[in-house]
Every structure is written in C-alpha cells, then in structure tokens.
Amino acid sequence: MRPRTLAGRFLSIVVLGALLPLALVGLWLTRSAERSGIELLRGQLDHAADAIAATIEQRWTLREGELRLLASNTAAISVLRGDALAADERAYLQQTAMSLASSIPVFEYRDLGGGTRWRFERPRSTDSRSEVIVAQASVRAFDVELPVESDGKTIGTLRARVSVSSVLAPVIGQALIPGASLAIADTSGAALVNNGDSAGAPSPAVAPPVRIERVSRSVRGAPLRIIVAAPVAPYVQPFERAARSGLGVLMAVALIALLTSWFVTSRVTQSLEELSNAATAVAAGDLDRTVHEPEEHEVGRLARAFNHMTESLRRTLAELSKQRSLAAVGEFAASLSHEVRNSLTAVRVDLQHARRHLPEGEPGSQLVARALESVRRLDATVSGALRVARSGQVTKSRVDLNEVLHRAMRSAEPSFVERAALLEPLAAEPRIAVDGDAAALEQLFLNLLINAAQASPPGSHARIELDSSPKDATIRIVDAGRGVDDAVLATVGAPFQTTKENGTGLGLPIARRIALAHGGDLTLESGGGRGGGGGGTVAVVRLPLDASP
C-alpha cells in the first residue's frame, strides 16, 4: 500500500534506500561470522595436519630403509630359496631383527605359496620415556608388505608390522591446536591412534551434539591416513559476538537515521504543505497569498518562484484589467468622437458663414480664422489619435518636426496663460524632418505641453529642447513644477494613473502609444526645472529620423 502523504513517501524511500541495505548487511554479518570462524579453524587444522604429515613422512623414510634392509639381505634370500642357513646368516638375521625390534616388532618371510619360512616377534613392552600419544601407539602397529627379489625375480614377500610409535615423534602433539584431537588410521580404516574420539564433546544425553570440523592427510609412501579434528564453537563464538555487536551498532545507526529522516522530512514537507495550501488558495482566487521563503535549497527556490509567480500573476491580471478598461474607453471614445466630429462639422460650417458675412479687414475675422484653424486641428487630432489608439499604426508622410512643435505650442499657449506661466519660444534650430502623422505628433506634444502647463507654478517658465543625431531626434519638454517622486514616477504613464486632482490618466498613455507607433519612445525624468522653485519634470521623446515602428 503506497503512503498517502509526501512525508510517508520520503520515509519509505529512506527505509528502502538505507535501512533495508543496513538490514541486509546485518544479516550478512551474522551469516559470515560462522563462515569466518570455520575458515579460521580449518586453516589451523590444515596447518597442523601438514606439519604432522611432514614429520611422519620424514620418520617413515627411516622405517622404509629398514624394511628394504630386511627384504634385500642374503639371509632372507636363502630362507626363501629353502637353503639351509649358515650360522653367520642366522646370527645376522637375529642381530638385525633385535636391532630393529623397537620399530618393527614382528616380521616374517613368506614364499610364493604363502607359507611362512622364517618369523621374528619381539616380546611386547612399553616405552615410558615417550609422550602420551607415543605411549598409546607403542602397542599398535600397521602391516607392510615388500617383495623379496633374487636375480630380478620375486621369490617371496616380507610381511612386517611397523610400530606406530616409530613414525611418531615424541613432540608431535605440540603441532595440535588447543582442543584438537589426532587420529591415525591404516588403509583399511582401522584406528591406530585416537587421543579423543569426539574432540572433548560432552555426552549427547547431557548436552546437544558438538559440531566438529575435520581435515585429513595421506602420508606419502606409507599406508597411513592422518585425521585432525576440533570443535567449531570456540572459534565461531568470538566472530558471533563481534557480529552481534556490529548488528547492535547498525540497529542504533538505523534508528538514528530513521529519526533524523523523520525530522528533516517533517521540516521539508511542512514547507511543501504550505506551498500546496497557498497554491490551492491562489487557484481559488486569493492572489495576495504568499509563502515563507526558507534558506537556500530547492524548497526555498520553489517558494521564491511561487511568490514571484503570484506577483507576476497579480501584475498580469492588473494589466489585463487595465487593457479591458482601455478597450471599453476606446469603444466609448469612438462613439464620442463621432458625436464630437458631427458637432465640429456644424461649428465649422457656422464659422465659415460668419467669415463670409464679415467685412474685409474686420478685427473679428482673425478670431474666426483662428477658430476655424482650431476646429480643423481638433478634427484631425481626433481622427489621428483615435486611429493610433486603436491600431497602433499611423499614416506616414514627410513631416517638418519644427512646424509640428510650433502648432502644438500655439495650441497649448492658452493653458500657460491660464496658469500665469510662460512657454519659452522654440530656439532657432536646423529644420528636422521625420516620417510620421503630423496630426498625431501634434497631439503627442500638445498633451505633454498641457501637462507641463498644469505642473508649472505662476511666474515659472517651461521650455522645449530639440536635438538631433544621425539616427533620431530628441525632444525634451521641461517644466518648473514640483517634480515627481521616484516611487510615483514608476507608475506615471500607466492608464488611469494620474497625480492631478481632475486628471483622467489617459494623456500620457496616448502620447506614449503615438511615440511607439512612430518607432520611438517616451520617458519621464525628474529634475531640470528652472524659473520655479521645484526640480521639475522632463518628458523625453525620441523619434527615429527614418525608422519604421
């Protein structure tokens, strides 16, 4: 069953990725403890068996020479041929048999038919000078047969019993490890030496059977087999204790790892749960929801990204709301412009009739002409500005920028007169021509000049600075007002954002849209005022001389 919570999944990963391998390591430790103890015991038993076998092989070499001496003397050949033994031959056999009696207590010569021709047997005795193992083996022997040959032909056999003690050194038991036992058997399997049948194991009726480890070696050239055995428990138990200690340490480490993982997982999932709740709230429409940004790690970066996302989403929705408001205003302005243009047509017709009825040279005819010019400019401005506001495009032609600025200054002059401020005349500059819509550009500069007039205190001056480069023309409209704080300056120019009591917040957005439609831009800067007490505001318009929007 899969965990439902993220914390449960993290803990499952820790258990599967860390604790399960630790458990497997603990199981391996317990299993390998027994193998390590057995391998150590087997290695020591092998070493002991090799040492004992080497000692027996060395002493067997001597016994083998003695047996060949008994099988190859002339007296033995005479016995097997049936010849009568001379006194010296009989004495030789007796002396040789007695000298070898300690190692070969019994031997006899048999003919090819199996009959015994001559036999020697030494009376039994014990050798109290030998070690315990040798004393136990002194009355035990193993049979050996050698052929007796004469002139390259086998004429009989020598059958001898070799004493086990003759091939065992008195110190042979020193090669055994503590608790081990030694057994020596002949080729038939009969035990010749056994100093511990069960390696010291207790009786099954008293305690469970003891596990014994055995190794065996054959003696090169001799009909003997060596078996060295020892109980496993004394060698396995230290490894098992070490394994149990290691397993306890592993369990403690696993417990600490589990508690640490639970603590860390709780901290991490707490932040993720907060993010999940915040995302649910944002999805429900709560865009003001933010989350805590923890220290530098992936969850912290995720929290910062979430906060940035919600902030961007708020800005986007605000911009979308403004765009919808502008679209509504545009529709309203389109309807209003239709009515305004109809009224302007009626006014223009009346003014034209009035001018025809005025006598030549009448002072009022100049006022009528100025009014007709204002009606014409207003009609062109409404048409051009609405076209730019709707599509962002203009109908371009070669326009004298100086003339456009002069017309905008004449139209804005009443606003400066109303404020008791002065708009300085445009300085004599080289004529600058741009590609654009004259009416739209005139509206752009008129909006900026009206803003400058409304910001100028009585008695102050405002001015226009015109500059050009090979690529663009720069127009700066500088007022002497109080200026605008940097915090407010960042929002000025957004639709419906205004610092004036009765402003609509549409003048600067329309002006900026006209500048963009001409491939230029409009920015506002603080400072640069003169003639007044404040720092003033500078509206900077850049228009390309030959670039498209």
C-alpha positions in Angstrom: 0.0 0.0 0.0 1.5 3.3 -1.1 1.8 6.1 1.6 -0.7 8.9 1.0 1.4 11.8 2.3 4.6 13.1 0.9 6.3 12.6 4.3 5.3 9.0 4.3 6.8 8.6 0.8 10.0 10.2 1.8 10.3 7.9 4.8 9.5 4.9 2.5 12.4 6.0 0.3 14.7 6.2 3.4 13.6 2.8 4.6 14.0 1.1 1.2 17.2 3.0 0.2 19.1 3.0 3.5 17.5 0.8 6.3 16.9 -2.2 4.1 20.5 -2.3 2.9 21.6 -2.0 6.6 19.4 -4.9 7.5 20.9 -7.0 4.7 24.4 -6.0 5.9 23.4 -7.1 9.4 22.1 -10.5 8.1 25.4 -10.9 6.1 27.4 -10.2 9.3 25.6 -12.9 11.2 26.0 -15.4 8.4 29.6 -14.5 7.7 30.6 -14.8 11.4 30.1 -18.6 11.3 31.9 -18.9 8.0 34.8 -16.8 9.2 35.2 -18.9 12.4 35.1 -22.1 10.4 37.6 -20.8 7.9 40.0 -19.8 10.7 39.6 -23.2 12.3 40.1 -25.1 9.0 43.2 -23.1 8.3 44.8 -24.0 11.6 43.7 -27.7 11.2 45.3 -27.7 7.8 48.5 -26.3 9.1 48.6 -28.9 12.0 47.8 -31.8 9.6 50.5 -30.7 7.2 53.1 -30.4 10.0 52.2 -33.8 11.4 52.2 -35.4 7.9 55.6 -33.9 7.2 57.0 -35.3 10.5 55.6 -38.8 9.9 56.9 -38.8 6.3 60.3 -37.9 7.5 60.4 -40.7 10.1 58.7 -43.1 7.6 61.7 -42.7 5.3 63.9 -44.3 8.0 61.4 -47.1 8.5 61.2 -47.7 4.8 65.0 -48.1 4.7 64.9 -50.6 7.5 62.3 -52.6 5.7 64.3 -52.7 2.5 67.3 -53.8 4.5 65.3 -56.8 5.8 64.0 -57.6 2.3 67.3 -57.5 0.4 69.8 -59.3 2.6 71.3 -62.7 1.6 70.0 -64.4 4.6 66.4 -63.6 3.6 67.1 -64.8 0.1 68.5 -68.1 1.4 65.5 -68.6 3.6 63.0 -68.1 0.8 65.1 -70.4 -1.6 64.9 -73.2 1.0 68.6 -73.2 1.6 70.0 -74.1 5.0 71.1 -71.1 6.8 74.7 -70.8 7.8 75.5 -69.9 11.4 76.6 -66.4 10.4 73.4 -65.8 8.3 71.2 -66.9 11.2 73.2 -64.7 13.6 72.9 -61.8 11.1 69.1 -62.2 11.0 68.8 -62.4 14.7 71.0 -59.4 15.3 69.2 -57.3 12.6 65.8 -58.3 13.9 66.7 -57.3 17.5 68.2 -54.0 16.4 65.0 -53.1 14.5 62.6 -54.6 17.1 61.6 -51.3 18.5 60.3 -50.1 15.2 59.5 -53.5 13.5 58.5 -55.8 16.4 57.2 -58.5 14.1 58.2 -59.7 10.6 58.2 -62.9 8.6 59.3 -64.2 5.2 56.7 -65.9 3.1 57.2 -67.9 -0.1 55.2 -67.5 -3.2 52.7 -70.1 -1.9 52.0 -68.0 1.3 53.9 -70.3 3.6 55.9 -68.8 6.4 59.6 -69.7 6.1 61.0 -67.6 9.0 59.4 -65.4 11.6 60.6 -63.0 14.3 58.4 -61.4 17.1 59.7 -59.2 19.8 58.2 -59.5 23.3 55.8 -56.6 24.0 57.0 -53.7 26.2 56.1 -50.1 26.8 58.4 -47.1 26.5 57.8 -44.9 29.5 60.1 -42.2 28.0 57.6 -41.3 25.2 54.9 -38.7 25.3 51.3 -39.8 25.9 50.5 -40.2 22.2 53.5 -42.3 21.6 52.8 -44.4 24.7 49.3 -45.1 23.4 50.7 -46.1 20.0 53.5 -48.3 21.2 51.4 -51.4 21.3 49.8 -50.6 17.9 51.3 -51.3 14.5 50.3 -51.5 10.9 51.2 -54.1 8.3 53.5 -53.5 5.4 54.5 -56.0 2.6 57.6 -55.8 0.4 58.6 -58.2 -2.4 61.9 -60.1 -2.0 63.7 -60.5 -5.3 66.7 -62.6 -6.5 68.3 -62.2 -9.9 65.4 -59.9 -10.9 62.7 -62.4 -9.9 60.3 -62.2 -7.0 60.9 -65.3 -4.7 58.6 -64.2 -1.8 57.5 -61.4 0.3 58.5 -59.7 3.5 55.5 -59.1 5.8 56.2 -56.8 8.7 54.3 -55.0 11.3 55.6 -51.5 11.8 55.1 -49.8 15.2 53.1 -46.7 15.1 55.3 -45.1 17.7 58.3 -45.4 15.3 56.8 -42.9 12.9 55.5 -40.6 15.6 57.9 -38.0 17.2 57.5 -37.5 21.0 56.7 -33.8 20.4 54.2 -34.4 17.6 51.3 -33.4 19.8 52.7 -29.9 20.0 51.6 -29.2 16.4 48.0 -29.6 17.5 45.9 -26.5 18.3 44.2 -26.3 21.7 41.1 -28.5 21.9 42.0 -30.5 18.8 42.4 -34.3 18.6 44.6 -36.5 16.4 43.6 -39.8 14.8 45.8 -42.1 12.6 44.3 -45.0 10.6 45.7 -47.6 8.2 44.4 -48.2 4.7 41.7 -50.4 6.0 40.3 -47.6 8.2 41.3 -49.2 11.5 42.2 -46.6 14.0 45.8 -46.8 15.1 45.9 -43.6 17.2 42.9 -41.7 18.6 43.5 -39.4 21.5 39.9 -38.0 21.6 37.1 -39.7 19.7 34.7 -36.8 20.0 37.2 -34.0 20.5 36.1 -33.5 24.0 32.4 -33.2 23.2 30.0 -33.9 26.1 27.7 -36.8 26.1 24.5 -36.4 23.9 22.4 -37.3 26.9 23.8 -34.3 28.8 24.2 -31.6 26.1 23.4 -31.2 22.4 26.0 -32.7 20.0 29.0 -30.6 19.4 29.8 -29.7 15.8 33.3 -30.9 14.8 35.5 -29.8 11.9 37.9 -32.4 10.5 40.7 -32.4 8.0 42.7 -35.5 6.8 46.0 -36.1 5.0 47.6 -39.1 3.4 51.2 -39.9 4.3 53.3 -40.2 1.1 54.7 -43.7 0.8 53.1 -45.1 3.9 49.7 -46.9 4.3 48.5 -44.3 6.9 45.9 -41.5 7.0 46.0 -38.6 9.5 42.8 -37.0 10.8 42.9 -33.8 12.8 39.6 -32.6 14.4 38.4 -29.8 16.7 35.1 -28.4 17.9 33.8 -25.4 15.9 32.2 -23.5 18.8 35.4 -21.9 20.4 36.3 -20.4 17.0 32.9 -19.3 15.9 31.7 -17.7 19.1 34.2 -14.7 19.0 33.0 -13.9 15.5 29.4 -14.2 16.5 29.9 -11.8 19.4 31.6 -9.3 17.1 28.7 -9.8 14.6 26.1 -9.2 17.4 28.0 -6.1 18.4 28.1 -4.8 14.8 24.4 -5.6 14.4 23.6 -3.6 17.5 25.6 -0.7 16.1 23.8 -1.0 12.8 20.4 -1.0 14.5 21.4 2.1 16.5 22.6 3.8 13.3 19.4 2.8 11.6 17.3 4.2 14.4 19.2 7.5 14.4 18.9 7.6 10.6 15.1 7.0 10.8 14.6 9.7 13.5 16.8 12.2 11.6 14.9 11.4 8.3 11.6 11.9 10.1 12.7 15.2 11.5 14.1 16.5 8.2 11.2 15.2 6.2 8.7 16.9 8.5 10.6 20.2 8.0 10.7 19.8 4.3 7.2 18.6 3.8 5.9 21.4 6.1 7.2 23.9 3.6 5.7 21.9 0.7 2.4 21.6 2.5 2.4 25.4 2.9 3.1 25.7 -0.8 0.3 23.3 -1.6 -2.2 25.2 0.6 -1.1 28.5 -0.9 -1.4 27.1 -4.5 -4.9 26.0 -3.6 -5.8 29.4 -2.3 -4.4 31.1 -5.5 -6.4 28.7 -7.6 -9.5 29.8 -5.7 -8.7 33.5 -6.5 -6.6 34.6 -3.5 -3.8 36.3 -5.4 -2.4 38.0 -2.3 -1.3 34.7 -0.8 2.4 34.4 -0.2 4.6 31.7 1.4 7.7 31.8 3.7 11.0 31.6 1.8 13.3 29.2 3.7 17.1 29.0 3.5 19.0 28.3 0.2 17.8 24.9 -1.1 15.3 23.6 -3.6 12.2 24.2 -1.5 13.4 27.8 -0.8 13.9 28.4 -4.6 10.4 26.8 -5.2 8.9 29.2 -2.5 10.6 32.2 -4.1 9.4 31.1 -7.6 5.9 30.7 -6.2 5.9 34.2 -4.7 7.3 35.7 -7.9 4.6 33.8 -9.9 1.8 35.2 -7.8 3.3 38.7 -8.0 3.6 38.3 -11.8 0.1 36.9 -11.9 -1.2 39.9 -10.0 0.6 42.3 -12.4 -0.7 40.4 -15.4 -4.3 40.5 -14.2 -3.9 44.2 -13.3 -2.6 44.9 -16.8 -5.4 42.8 -18.3 -7.9 44.7 -16.2 -6.4 48.0 -17.5 -6.4 46.7 -21.0 -10.1 45.8 -20.7 -10.7 49.3 -19.3 -8.8 50.9 -22.1 -10.8 48.8 -24.6 -14.0 50.0 -23.0 -12.7 53.6 -23.1 -11.7 53.1 -26.7 -15.2 52.0 -27.6 -16.7 54.9 -25.7 -14.2 57.3 -27.3 -15.0 56.0 -30.7 -18.7 56.8 -30.1 -17.9 60.1 -28.5 -15.6 61.1 -31.4 -18.4 60.5 -33.8 -20.5 62.9 -31.9 -17.6 65.4 -31.5 -16.9 65.4 -35.2 -20.5 65.9 -36.1 -20.6 68.9 -33.7 -17.3 70.2 -35.1 -18.7 70.0 -38.6 -21.7 72.2 -37.6 -19.3 74.6 -35.8 -17.0 74.8 -38.9 -20.0 75.5 -41.2 -21.3 78.3 -38.9 -17.8 79.8 -38.7 -17.4 79.7 -42.4 -20.8 81.5 -42.9 -19.8 84.1 -40.2 -16.5 84.8 -42.0 -18.3 85.3 -45.3 -20.6 87.8 -43.7 -17.8 89.8 -42.0 -16.5 92.8 -44.0 -12.9 92.8 -45.2 -10.4 94.0 -42.6 -12.9 93.4 -39.7 -10.9 92.6 -36.5 -13.2 89.7 -35.7 -12.3 87.9 -38.9 -8.9 86.9 -37.4 -10.6 85.4 -34.5 -12.9 83.5 -36.8 -9.9 82.3 -38.8 -8.2 81.1 -35.7 -11.3 79.3 -34.5 -11.6 77.6 -37.9 -8.0 76.5 -37.6 -8.6 75.1 -34.2 -11.7 73.2 -35.5 -9.6 71.8 -38.3 -6.8 70.8 -35.9 -9.2 69.3 -33.4 -10.9 67.3 -36.1 -7.6 66.0 -37.5 -6.3 65.3 -34.0 -9.4 63.3 -33.0 -9.2 61.3 -36.2 -5.4 60.6 -36.0 -5.3 60.0 -32.2 -8.1 57.5 -32.4 -6.5 55.7 -35.3 -3.2 55.4 -33.4 -5.0 54.4 -30.1 -7.0 51.7 -31.9 -4.4 50.1 -34.2 -1.1 51.4 -33.1 -0.4 52.5 -36.7 -0.1 55.8 -38.4 -0.4 57.1 -42.0 3.1 58.4 -42.6 4.3 61.3 -44.6 7.3 63.6 -44.5 6.7 66.0 -41.6 8.5 69.1 -40.5 9.1 68.5 -36.8 9.7 72.2 -36.1 6.4 73.1 -37.6 4.6 70.4 -35.6 6.1 71.7 -32.4 5.1 75.3 -33.3 1.5 74.3 -33.9 1.4 72.3 -30.6 2.9 75.4 -28.8 0.2 77.7 -30.2 -2.5 75.3 -29.2 -1.0 75.0 -25.6 -0.5 78.7 -25.2 -3.9 79.3 -23.5 -3.1 76.7 -20.9 0.1 78.5 -19.9 -1.8 81.9 -19.9 -4.4 80.4 -17.6 -1.6 79.3 -15.2 0.2 82.7 -15.4 3.3 80.8 -16.7 5.4 81.3 -19.7 6.3 78.8 -22.5 9.6 79.9 -23.9 9.9 80.2 -27.7 11.5 77.4 -29.5 15.2 78.1 -30.1 16.4 78.6 -33.6 17.4 75.1 -34.6 18.0 73.5 -38.0 14.9 72.1 -39.7 14.3 68.4 -38.8 12.1 66.2 -40.9 10.6 62.8 -39.8 8.3 60.3 -41.2 5.0 60.3 -39.4 1.5 61.6 -38.9 1.5 65.3 -38.3 -1.8 65.4 -36.5 -0.9 62.5 -34.2 2.5 64.0 -33.4 0.9 67.4 -32.7 -1.5 65.7 -30.3 1.5 63.9 -28.6 3.4 67.2 -28.0 0.2 69.1 -27.1 -0.6 66.5 -24.3 2.9 66.9 -22.9 2.8 70.7 -23.1 -0.6 70.8 -21.3 0.8 68.6 -18.6 3.8 71.0 -18.3 1.5 74.0 -18.1 -0.7 72.3 -15.4 2.5 71.5 -13.4 4.1 75.0 -13.7 3.5 77.4 -10.8 2.6 81.1 -11.6 5.6 83.1 -12.9 7.5 80.0 -13.9 8.9 79.1 -17.3 8.7 76.0 -19.4 10.8 75.2 -22.5 11.3 72.8 -25.3 14.7 71.5 -26.2 15.2 70.0 -29.6 18.3 67.9 -30.5 19.1 65.5 -33.3 21.7 62.8 -34.2 22.3 60.9 -37.4 19.7 58.3 -36.2 17.0 60.1 -34.2 15.6 63.3 -33.0 15.2 64.0 -29.2 12.6 66.5 -27.9 12.7 67.4 -24.2 9.7 69.3 -22.6 10.9 70.7 -19.3 8.6 72.3 -16.7 9.4 74.0 -13.4 6.9 72.2 -11.2 7.5 70.3 -8.0 8.6 67.2 -9.8 7.6 63.7 -9.2 9.0 61.3 -6.6 10.8 58.2 -8.0 8.2 55.9 -6.4 5.4 57.8 -8.2 7.4 58.3 -11.4 7.5 54.5 -11.9 3.6 54.4 -12.1 3.1 57.6 -14.0 2.2 56.9 -17.6 0.1 53.8 -16.8 -3.5 54.0 -17.9 -5.7 55.8 -15.4 -2.7 56.6 -13.2 -2.6 60.4 -12.5 -1.3 62.8 -9.9 -3.7 65.6 -10.8 -7.0 66.1 -9.0 -9.2 66.2 -12.1 -6.9 64.2 -14.4 -8.1 61.1 -16.4 -4.7 59.3 -16.6 -5.1 58.9 -20.4 -3.0 61.8 -21.7 0.5 60.2 -21.2 -0.6 56.6 -22.3 -2.0 58.1 -25.5 1.2 60.1 -26.0 3.4 57.1 -25.4 1.3 55.0 -27.8 1.7 57.6 -30.5 5.5 57.7 -29.9 5.7 53.9 -30.1 3.6 53.9 -33.3 6.3 56.2 -34.8 9.1 53.8 -33.8 10.2 56.0 -30.9 9.6 56.1 -27.1 8.5 58.4 -24.3 10.2 58.6 -20.9 9.8 60.8 -17.9 12.7 62.1 -15.7 12.9 64.2 -12.6 14.9 67.4 -12.4 15.8 70.1 -14.9 13.3 72.7 -13.9 14.2 76.4 -13.8 12.3 79.6 -13.2 10.4 77.9 -10.4 11.2 76.5 -7.0 10.9 72.8 -7.8 13.1 70.3 -9.5 10.6 69.9 -12.3 9.8 67.0 -14.7 11.3 66.3 -18.1 9.3 64.5 -20.8 11.8 63.0 -23.3 10.5 62.0 -26.7 12.8 60.1 -29.1 11.7 59.7 -32.8 13.7 57.9 -35.5 14.5 60.0 -38.5 14.0 57.2 -41.0 12.9 54.1 -39.0 9.6 52.2 -39.1 7.7 51.4 -35.9 
